[in-house]
Amino acid sequence: MQWEPGDRSNIDDARGRSGFGVAHIGIGGFILLLLLSWATGKNFFSILGTQGPPPSQTVGTSGAVKSTPSEERMVDFVDAVTNDAQDTWEQLLGGRYQRTRVTVFRDSIDSACGFAQSATGPFYCPGDRKVYLDLGFFDELARRFGAPGDFAQAYVVAHELGHHVQNLLGIKGPSVPMELQADCFAGVWGNHASKNGTLSAGHVELEPGDVDEALHAAAAIGDDRLQKMTTGRVMPERFTHGTSAQRVEWFKRGMESGDPKACDTFARR
Protein backbone atom coordinates (compact mmCIF):
# COMPACT_ATOMS: atom_id res chain seq x y z
CA MET A 1 0.00 0.00 0.00
CA GLN A 2 1.39 3.38 -1.01
CA TRP A 3 0.44 6.58 0.76
CA GLU A 4 1.56 10.16 1.15
CA PRO A 5 1.37 12.13 4.43
CA GLY A 6 -1.13 14.95 4.56
CA ASP A 7 -1.56 17.87 6.96
CA ARG A 8 -3.15 15.85 9.81
CA SER A 9 -6.36 17.82 9.42
CA ASN A 10 -8.26 14.55 9.97
CA ILE A 11 -6.57 13.89 13.34
CA ASP A 12 -7.24 15.04 16.90
CA ASP A 13 -4.10 14.19 18.85
CA ALA A 14 -5.03 13.35 22.46
CA ARG A 15 -1.98 11.24 23.27
CA GLY A 16 -0.79 13.75 25.86
CA ARG A 17 -4.10 13.63 27.71
CA SER A 18 -4.11 9.93 28.51
CA GLY A 19 -2.05 7.72 30.75
CA PHE A 20 -3.40 4.61 32.42
CA GLY A 21 -0.83 2.34 34.02
CA VAL A 22 -1.14 -1.35 33.10
CA ALA A 23 1.78 -2.85 34.99
CA HIS A 24 -0.42 -5.19 36.98
CA ILE A 25 -1.43 -7.16 33.88
CA GLY A 26 1.37 -6.27 31.49
CA ILE A 27 1.05 -4.38 28.23
CA GLY A 28 0.61 -7.60 26.23
CA GLY A 29 -2.31 -8.75 28.35
CA PHE A 30 -3.84 -5.29 28.35
CA ILE A 31 -3.79 -4.94 24.58
CA LEU A 32 -5.11 -8.49 24.17
CA LEU A 33 -8.19 -7.32 26.10
CA LEU A 34 -8.23 -4.26 23.82
CA LEU A 35 -8.40 -6.37 20.67
CA LEU A 36 -10.97 -8.81 21.98
CA SER A 37 -13.19 -5.98 23.23
CA TRP A 38 -13.15 -4.20 19.88
CA ALA A 39 -13.83 -7.32 17.86
CA THR A 40 -16.67 -8.64 20.03
CA GLY A 41 -18.22 -5.48 21.42
CA LYS A 42 -17.75 -6.78 24.97
CA ASN A 43 -15.67 -5.16 27.70
CA PHE A 44 -13.05 -7.84 28.35
CA PHE A 45 -11.42 -5.51 30.85
CA SER A 46 -14.11 -6.64 33.28
CA ILE A 47 -12.32 -10.00 33.44
CA LEU A 48 -9.98 -8.29 35.89
CA GLY A 49 -12.90 -7.74 38.23
CA THR A 50 -13.14 -4.01 37.53
CA GLN A 51 -14.45 -1.66 34.91
CA GLY A 52 -11.25 0.31 35.26
CA PRO A 53 -10.14 3.11 37.55
CA PRO A 54 -12.06 6.39 37.57
CA PRO A 55 -11.14 9.07 35.07
CA SER A 56 -9.39 11.16 37.72
CA GLN A 57 -6.83 8.38 38.07
CA THR A 58 -6.36 7.58 34.42
CA VAL A 59 -6.31 10.76 32.37
CA GLY A 60 -3.07 12.67 32.50
CA THR A 61 -2.90 16.45 32.54
CA SER A 62 0.62 17.22 31.37
CA GLY A 63 -0.28 17.33 27.71
CA ALA A 64 3.22 16.18 26.79
CA VAL A 65 3.56 13.69 23.95
CA LYS A 66 6.60 11.43 24.04
CA SER A 67 6.65 9.67 20.73
CA THR A 68 8.90 7.87 18.25
CA PRO A 69 9.40 8.34 14.51
CA SER A 70 7.50 5.10 13.86
CA GLU A 71 4.55 6.27 15.93
CA GLU A 72 4.49 9.63 14.17
CA ARG A 73 4.52 7.80 10.86
CA MET A 74 1.52 5.79 12.05
CA VAL A 75 -0.36 8.98 12.92
CA ASP A 76 0.35 10.26 9.41
CA PHE A 77 -0.84 6.92 8.00
CA VAL A 78 -4.15 7.10 9.87
CA ASP A 79 -4.59 10.67 8.68
CA ALA A 80 -3.96 9.66 5.06
CA VAL A 81 -6.39 6.73 5.21
CA THR A 82 -9.04 8.86 6.90
CA ASN A 83 -8.62 11.65 4.38
CA ASP A 84 -8.80 9.31 1.39
CA ALA A 85 -11.83 7.48 2.76
CA GLN A 86 -13.65 10.72 3.48
CA ASP A 87 -12.92 12.06 0.02
CA THR A 88 -14.49 8.86 -1.32
CA TRP A 89 -17.62 9.26 0.79
CA GLU A 90 -17.96 12.89 -0.25
CA GLN A 91 -17.95 11.71 -3.87
CA LEU A 92 -20.49 8.98 -3.18
CA LEU A 93 -22.87 10.87 -0.88
CA GLY A 94 -22.36 14.48 -1.90
CA GLY A 95 -23.78 17.00 0.56
CA ARG A 96 -25.08 14.26 2.84
CA TYR A 97 -21.56 13.46 3.97
CA GLN A 98 -20.03 15.52 6.78
CA ARG A 99 -16.35 15.03 7.53
CA THR A 100 -15.16 13.79 10.89
CA ARG A 101 -11.83 13.28 12.66
CA VAL A 102 -9.97 10.41 14.29
CA THR A 103 -8.89 11.03 17.88
CA VAL A 104 -5.66 9.15 18.59
CA PHE A 105 -4.99 8.53 22.27
CA ARG A 106 -3.01 6.42 24.69
CA ASP A 107 -4.57 4.09 27.24
CA SER A 108 -7.72 6.10 28.10
CA ILE A 109 -9.89 8.92 26.81
CA ASP A 110 -12.98 10.88 27.80
CA SER A 111 -15.33 11.06 24.81
CA ALA A 112 -18.86 12.31 24.29
CA CYS A 113 -19.89 8.66 24.70
CA GLY A 114 -18.24 8.50 28.13
CA PHE A 115 -14.93 7.40 29.51
CA ALA A 116 -13.15 4.72 27.49
CA GLN A 117 -9.98 2.70 27.82
CA SER A 118 -7.73 1.03 25.30
CA ALA A 119 -9.51 -2.20 26.24
CA THR A 120 -12.57 -0.81 24.49
CA GLY A 121 -10.68 -0.95 21.20
CA PRO A 122 -11.20 1.44 18.27
CA PHE A 123 -14.71 2.85 18.35
CA TYR A 124 -17.03 5.39 16.79
CA CYS A 125 -18.92 7.77 19.07
CA PRO A 126 -22.22 9.04 17.64
CA GLY A 127 -22.31 11.70 20.36
CA ASP A 128 -19.50 13.75 18.84
CA ARG A 129 -19.31 11.93 15.50
CA LYS A 130 -15.66 11.00 15.96
CA VAL A 131 -13.57 7.84 15.69
CA TYR A 132 -11.30 6.98 18.64
CA LEU A 133 -8.14 4.92 18.24
CA ASP A 134 -5.22 3.83 20.42
CA LEU A 135 -2.41 3.09 17.97
CA GLY A 136 -1.22 0.15 20.10
CA PHE A 137 -4.17 -1.78 18.69
CA PHE A 138 -2.35 -2.27 15.39
CA ASP A 139 0.63 -4.02 17.00
CA GLU A 140 -1.51 -6.72 18.55
CA LEU A 141 -3.64 -7.06 15.42
CA ALA A 142 -0.47 -8.18 13.67
CA ARG A 143 1.39 -10.09 16.38
CA ARG A 144 -1.26 -11.82 18.45
CA PHE A 145 -3.99 -12.27 15.88
CA GLY A 146 -1.83 -12.81 12.83
CA ALA A 147 -3.27 -10.02 10.69
CA PRO A 148 -0.30 -7.84 9.67
CA GLY A 149 -0.07 -5.24 6.95
CA ASP A 150 -0.93 -1.63 6.39
CA PHE A 151 -4.17 -2.38 4.56
CA ALA A 152 -5.31 -4.53 7.48
CA GLN A 153 -4.82 -1.42 9.62
CA ALA A 154 -6.58 0.72 7.04
CA TYR A 155 -9.52 -1.70 7.11
CA VAL A 156 -9.94 -1.04 10.85
CA VAL A 157 -10.05 2.73 10.30
CA ALA A 158 -12.39 2.42 7.32
CA HIS A 159 -14.71 0.13 9.31
CA GLU A 160 -15.12 2.78 12.03
CA LEU A 161 -15.71 5.45 9.39
CA GLY A 162 -18.40 3.13 8.06
CA HIS A 163 -20.24 3.63 11.35
CA HIS A 164 -19.97 7.38 10.77
CA VAL A 165 -21.66 6.92 7.40
CA GLN A 166 -24.42 4.90 9.08
CA ASN A 167 -24.93 7.65 11.63
CA LEU A 168 -25.15 10.36 8.99
CA LEU A 169 -27.67 8.32 6.97
CA GLY A 170 -29.76 7.45 10.03
CA ILE A 171 -29.18 3.71 9.65
CA LYS A 172 -29.95 1.79 12.84
CA GLY A 173 -30.46 -1.87 13.64
CA PRO A 174 -29.16 -4.92 15.50
CA SER A 175 -25.46 -5.13 16.20
CA VAL A 176 -24.43 -7.87 13.75
CA PRO A 177 -25.95 -6.38 10.57
CA MET A 178 -24.65 -2.94 11.57
CA GLU A 179 -21.11 -4.30 11.96
CA LEU A 180 -21.26 -6.28 8.73
CA GLN A 181 -22.50 -3.22 6.88
CA ALA A 182 -19.55 -1.24 8.28
CA ASP A 183 -17.28 -3.99 6.92
CA CYS A 184 -18.97 -3.62 3.55
CA PHE A 185 -18.58 0.16 3.63
CA ALA A 186 -14.87 -0.36 4.33
CA GLY A 187 -14.76 -2.50 1.20
CA VAL A 188 -16.53 0.22 -0.80
CA TRP A 189 -13.71 2.60 0.10
CA GLY A 190 -11.15 -0.08 -0.78
CA ASN A 191 -12.68 -0.40 -4.23
CA HIS A 192 -12.28 3.30 -4.89
CA ALA A 193 -8.78 3.42 -3.37
CA SER A 194 -7.75 0.69 -5.81
CA LYS A 195 -8.68 3.01 -8.68
CA ASN A 196 -6.85 6.10 -7.45
CA GLY A 197 -4.72 7.76 -10.08
CA THR A 198 -1.69 9.88 -9.28
CA LEU A 199 -0.69 9.59 -5.63
CA SER A 200 -1.05 12.90 -3.79
CA ALA A 201 -0.73 14.21 -0.24
CA GLY A 202 -3.20 12.68 2.17
CA HIS A 203 -4.17 9.84 -0.16
CA VAL A 204 -3.44 6.15 -0.65
CA GLU A 205 -3.06 3.65 -3.48
CA LEU A 206 -3.45 -0.10 -3.19
CA GLU A 207 -0.84 -2.61 -4.30
CA PRO A 208 -1.08 -6.34 -5.08
CA GLY A 209 -1.73 -8.29 -1.90
CA ASP A 210 -3.38 -5.43 -0.01
CA VAL A 211 -6.90 -6.81 -0.33
CA ASP A 212 -5.72 -10.16 1.03
CA GLU A 213 -4.44 -8.35 4.14
CA ALA A 214 -7.86 -6.87 4.81
CA LEU A 215 -9.63 -10.17 4.17
CA HIS A 216 -7.24 -11.89 6.56
CA ALA A 217 -7.93 -9.26 9.22
CA ALA A 218 -11.69 -9.64 8.79
CA ALA A 219 -11.39 -13.42 9.17
CA ALA A 220 -9.11 -13.10 12.20
CA ILE A 221 -11.63 -11.14 14.26
CA GLY A 222 -14.88 -12.97 13.54
CA ASP A 223 -17.01 -13.74 16.60
CA ASP A 224 -16.70 -17.49 16.13
CA ARG A 225 -12.90 -17.43 15.99
CA LEU A 226 -12.57 -15.15 19.01
CA GLN A 227 -15.02 -17.19 21.03
CA LYS A 228 -13.03 -20.33 20.31
CA MET A 229 -9.87 -18.56 21.42
CA THR A 230 -11.34 -17.35 24.70
CA THR A 231 -13.86 -20.05 25.68
CA GLY A 232 -13.13 -23.03 23.44
CA ARG A 233 -16.62 -23.02 21.97
CA VAL A 234 -18.86 -20.99 19.67
CA MET A 235 -21.98 -19.28 21.04
CA PRO A 236 -23.97 -17.75 18.15
CA GLU A 237 -26.47 -16.16 20.54
CA ARG A 238 -23.65 -13.91 21.76
CA PHE A 239 -22.41 -12.77 18.37
CA THR A 240 -21.96 -8.99 18.05
CA HIS A 241 -19.97 -8.56 14.82
CA GLY A 242 -20.59 -11.70 12.78
CA THR A 243 -18.59 -14.80 11.96
CA SER A 244 -15.26 -14.74 10.18
CA ALA A 245 -16.96 -15.95 7.00
CA GLN A 246 -19.61 -13.24 7.23
CA ARG A 247 -17.08 -10.47 7.80
CA VAL A 248 -15.05 -11.61 4.82
CA GLU A 249 -18.17 -11.92 2.68
CA TRP A 250 -19.39 -8.40 3.37
CA PHE A 251 -16.01 -6.75 3.00
CA LYS A 252 -15.64 -8.51 -0.36
CA ARG A 253 -19.12 -7.40 -1.39
CA GLY A 254 -18.18 -3.77 -0.91
CA MET A 255 -14.72 -4.23 -2.39
CA GLU A 256 -16.02 -5.86 -5.55
CA SER A 257 -18.97 -3.53 -6.13
CA GLY A 258 -17.76 -0.15 -4.89
CA ASP A 259 -21.44 0.60 -4.36
CA PRO A 260 -22.93 1.44 -0.93
CA LYS A 261 -26.26 0.06 -2.13
CA ALA A 262 -24.68 -3.41 -2.17
CA CYS A 263 -24.20 -3.12 1.61
CA ASP A 264 -27.82 -3.54 2.71
CA THR A 265 -27.22 -6.24 5.32
CA PHE A 266 -30.70 -5.82 6.75
CA ALA A 267 -32.52 -6.85 3.56
CA ARG A 268 -30.50 -10.05 3.36
CA ARG A 269 -31.12 -11.36 6.88
ABEGO torsion letter per residue (X at the ends): XBBBBBAGAABBBAAAABGBBAAAAEAAAAAAAAAAAAAAGBBAAAAAGBAEBBAAAABBAAGBBBBBAAAAAAAAAAAAAAAAAAAAAAAAAEAABBBBBBBBBBGBBBBAAEBBBAAAEBBBBAAAGBBBBBAAAAAAAAAAAGBBEAAAAAAAAAAAAAAAAAAAAGBBEBAAAAAAAAAAAAAAAAAAAAABBBBBBGBBBBBBGAAAAAAAAAAAABAAAAAAAAAGBBBAAABAAEBAAAAAAAAAAAAAAGBAAAABAAAAX
